[in-house]
Amino acid sequence: MPATSVCPNCAGTGFKIVEREELSGAVRCECVAAERAARLDSEAALPPLYSNASFENFLLPRDNPIAYRELTEVFLAVRGYAREFPNTKQPGLLLMGSPGTGKTHLAVAALRAIMAKGFAGLFYDYQNLLDKIRSGYDAASGASDREAYRVAMEAEILLLDDLGAHRVTEWVEDTVTSIITTRCNQRKPLIATTNLIDPDAGYSTSQRRPDGIVDYKTTLTERIGSRARSRLFEMCRVIKMPLVEDFRVRRQSLQ
């Protein structure tokens, strides 16, 4: 068996002796906080693709001055949310924008920065969460599936990725409304990302093509219902992602 490393400052006790004004006393060793942060990170169920996502490795499009300025503003807003946490006016954060704009990276970066402060976080892909909750009604389902609904409501901080990426049914609307409403009422932070739009975030719900045909865009309300959408906007700081080069392509080009 590999040898277990022991902290040289506290010899594994979690406390170290300090001298202050000729008096000796025991204080918590820094290794305790470091171990807790590492444990919280491993328990957050972050997908491997984003397990190391941070503000430090978020790539800004420096070759595009307009996109660089707009995305920098978003970057600073999300980082500010994480730095101010938990002393934020709104406990949640909602990132809206097209696929590939870096929403999930920034959301995970914020979650990991908050977990580094000692808070517990949990990542869930929206569709996967709904699938687990639905499976939980089957008597043969696993314990994790039966617990998914409760955990989604009770997690200290929940990151819900790709919100609304599921066909609309009455069951979906009721389930999502219940989770968001419960978290809103209890001021439990929710960090969410979505590819869907909302007029109150500055989006236009329709666009006329050169041939005169009008394309209508699916809104967040259409996918999760008006009640859930209302509570979501009540509890979250809403940030609209700018149109930029696909973040995943940008990241791969530099690897």
C-alpha positions in Angstrom: 0.0 0.0 0.0 1.3 3.5 -0.8 2.4 5.6 2.1 -0.1 8.2 3.3 1.5 11.7 3.4 1.3 13.4 6.7 1.2 17.2 7.0 4.5 18.4 8.4 2.9 21.3 10.2 0.3 19.4 12.3 1.6 15.8 12.0 -1.9 14.8 10.8 -3.8 16.2 13.9 -5.4 19.0 12.0 -4.1 21.5 14.6 -0.8 23.3 14.8 0.8 25.2 17.7 1.4 28.9 17.2 3.1 31.5 19.4 1.4 34.8 20.0 2.7 37.4 22.5 4.7 34.7 24.4 1.6 32.5 24.6 1.2 29.2 22.9 -2.1 28.0 21.4 -3.6 25.5 18.9 -5.2 26.7 15.7 -6.6 24.8 12.7 -3.9 23.8 10.2 -4.2 25.0 6.6 -4.2 21.4 5.5 -7.7 20.9 6.9 -9.2 23.5 4.5 -7.1 22.2 1.6 -8.4 18.6 2.2 -12.0 19.8 2.5 -11.7 21.7 -0.8 -10.2 18.7 -2.6 -13.0 16.5 -1.2 -15.8 18.9 -2.2 -14.3 19.1 -5.7 -14.3 15.3 -6.0 -17.9 15.0 -4.7 -19.3 17.7 -7.1 -19.8 15.2 -10.0 -18.1 17.5 -12.5 -17.9 16.0 -15.9 -14.3 15.1 -17.0 -14.4 17.7 -19.7 -14.8 20.5 -17.2 -13.1 19.0 -14.1 -10.3 21.5 -14.3 -12.2 24.5 -15.6 -11.2 27.7 -13.9 -11.1 31.4 -14.4 -7.4 31.2 -15.0 -7.7 28.9 -18.1 -10.8 30.6 -19.6 -9.7 31.8 -23.1 -10.7 35.3 -24.3 -10.7 36.0 -28.1 -7.8 38.5 -28.1 -7.8 38.6 -32.0 -11.4 40.1 -32.0 -11.5 43.4 -30.1 -15.3 43.6 -29.9 -15.8 40.0 -28.8 -12.8 40.4 -26.4 -14.4 43.4 -24.7 -17.9 41.9 -24.5 -16.7 38.5 -23.2 -14.3 40.2 -20.7 -17.3 42.0 -19.2 -19.1 38.7 -18.8 -16.0 37.1 -17.4 -15.6 39.8 -14.8 -19.2 39.6 -13.9 -19.1 35.9 -13.3 -15.8 36.1 -11.4 -17.3 38.9 -9.3 -20.3 36.7 -8.4 -17.9 34.0 -7.2 -15.7 36.4 -5.3 -18.7 38.1 -3.5 -20.4 34.8 -2.7 -22.3 34.3 -0.4 -22.8 38.1 0.1 -24.7 38.5 -3.2 -28.0 40.3 -3.6 -29.3 37.4 -5.7 -28.1 33.9 -4.7 -28.2 32.5 -8.2 -26.5 33.0 -11.6 -28.0 32.3 -15.1 -25.8 32.3 -18.2 -27.8 32.6 -21.4 -26.3 32.2 -24.9 -25.6 30.2 -28.0 -23.7 26.8 -27.8 -19.9 27.2 -27.7 -19.8 30.6 -26.0 -18.1 29.3 -22.9 -21.2 29.2 -20.6 -20.4 25.9 -19.0 -16.7 26.6 -18.5 -17.6 29.9 -16.7 -20.3 28.3 -14.6 -18.0 25.5 -13.5 -15.2 28.0 -12.8 -17.6 29.9 -10.6 -18.7 26.8 -8.8 -15.2 25.6 -8.2 -14.1 29.0 -6.9 -17.1 29.0 -4.4 -16.3 25.4 -3.3 -12.7 26.5 -2.6 -14.3 28.7 0.1 -15.7 25.6 1.7 -19.2 25.4 0.2 -20.5 22.1 -1.2 -21.6 22.1 -4.9 -23.2 19.6 -7.3 -23.1 19.5 -11.1 -26.1 18.1 -13.0 -26.8 18.0 -16.7 -30.4 19.1 -17.0 -31.6 16.2 -19.2 -29.6 13.7 -17.1 -31.2 15.0 -13.9 -34.7 14.6 -15.3 -33.9 11.1 -16.6 -32.7 10.1 -13.1 -35.7 11.6 -11.4 -38.0 9.8 -13.8 -36.2 6.5 -13.3 -36.5 7.0 -9.6 -40.2 6.2 -9.8 -39.3 2.6 -10.9 -39.1 0.3 -8.0 -36.0 -1.4 -9.6 -34.1 1.9 -9.9 -30.9 2.5 -8.0 -30.6 4.6 -4.8 -29.0 7.5 -6.6 -31.9 7.7 -9.0 -34.4 7.7 -6.1 -32.4 10.4 -4.4 -31.9 12.7 -7.4 -35.0 14.8 -6.9 -34.3 15.4 -3.2 -30.6 16.1 -3.8 -31.4 18.7 -6.6 -33.5 20.6 -4.1 -31.3 20.3 -1.1 -27.8 20.6 -2.5 -26.0 23.6 -1.0 -25.2 24.9 -4.5 -26.6 23.3 -7.6 -25.2 23.8 -11.1 -27.8 22.9 -13.7 -26.2 22.8 -17.2 -28.2 23.2 -20.4 -31.5 24.2 -18.7 -34.5 23.6 -20.9 -32.8 21.1 -23.2 -35.7 18.7 -23.1 -39.1 18.3 -24.8 -41.9 20.0 -22.9 -44.4 17.9 -20.9 -46.5 18.7 -17.9 -44.4 16.4 -15.8 -41.2 18.2 -16.8 -42.7 21.6 -16.2 -44.0 20.6 -12.7 -40.7 19.0 -11.8 -38.5 21.9 -12.8 -40.9 24.4 -11.2 -40.8 22.5 -7.9 -36.9 22.4 -7.9 -36.5 26.0 -8.8 -39.3 27.3 -6.5 -38.0 25.3 -3.5 -34.4 26.6 -4.0 -35.7 30.2 -4.5 -37.8 30.1 -1.4 -34.9 28.7 0.7 -32.4 31.0 -1.0 -30.3 28.0 -2.0 -28.0 29.1 -4.8 -28.6 27.9 -8.4 -26.1 28.3 -11.1 -27.6 27.5 -14.5 -26.7 27.7 -18.2 -29.1 27.6 -21.1 -29.0 27.9 -24.9 -32.6 29.3 -24.9 -33.5 32.9 -25.1 -35.6 35.4 -23.2 -36.8 38.9 -24.2 -36.0 40.3 -20.8 -32.3 39.3 -21.3 -32.2 41.4 -24.5 -33.1 38.7 -27.1 -35.4 39.0 -30.0 -37.8 36.1 -30.3 -38.1 36.3 -34.1 -35.9 37.0 -37.1 -36.9 37.7 -40.7 -34.9 35.9 -43.4 -34.0 37.5 -46.7 -36.8 35.5 -48.4 -39.3 37.1 -46.1 -40.0 34.1 -43.9 -39.9 34.8 -40.2 -38.1 32.3 -37.9 -39.3 32.1 -34.4 -36.9 31.1 -31.6 -37.7 28.8 -28.7 -37.8 30.7 -25.5 -36.9 29.6 -22.0 -40.5 30.0 -20.9 -41.7 27.6 -23.6 -39.4 24.9 -22.3 -39.7 25.2 -18.5 -43.0 27.1 -18.0 -43.8 30.6 -16.9 -43.7 29.9 -13.1 -40.2 28.4 -13.2 -38.9 31.1 -15.5 -40.3 33.8 -13.2 -38.7 32.3 -10.0 -35.4 31.8 -11.9 -35.2 35.4 -12.9 -36.2 36.4 -9.4 -33.3 34.5 -7.8 -30.6 34.8 -10.4 -28.3 37.4 -11.8 -29.0 37.0 -15.6 -26.0 37.3 -17.9 -26.3 37.3 -21.7 -23.3 35.7 -23.5 -22.0 37.6 -26.5 -21.8 36.0 -29.9 -18.2 34.8 -30.2 -16.2 32.1 -31.9 -17.0 28.7 -30.6 -15.1 28.4 -27.2 -14.5 24.7 -27.7 -12.9 25.3 -31.1 -10.8 28.2 -29.7 -9.6 26.0 -26.8 -8.6 23.1 -29.1 -6.7 25.4 -31.5 -4.4 26.4 -28.6 -3.7 22.9 -27.3 
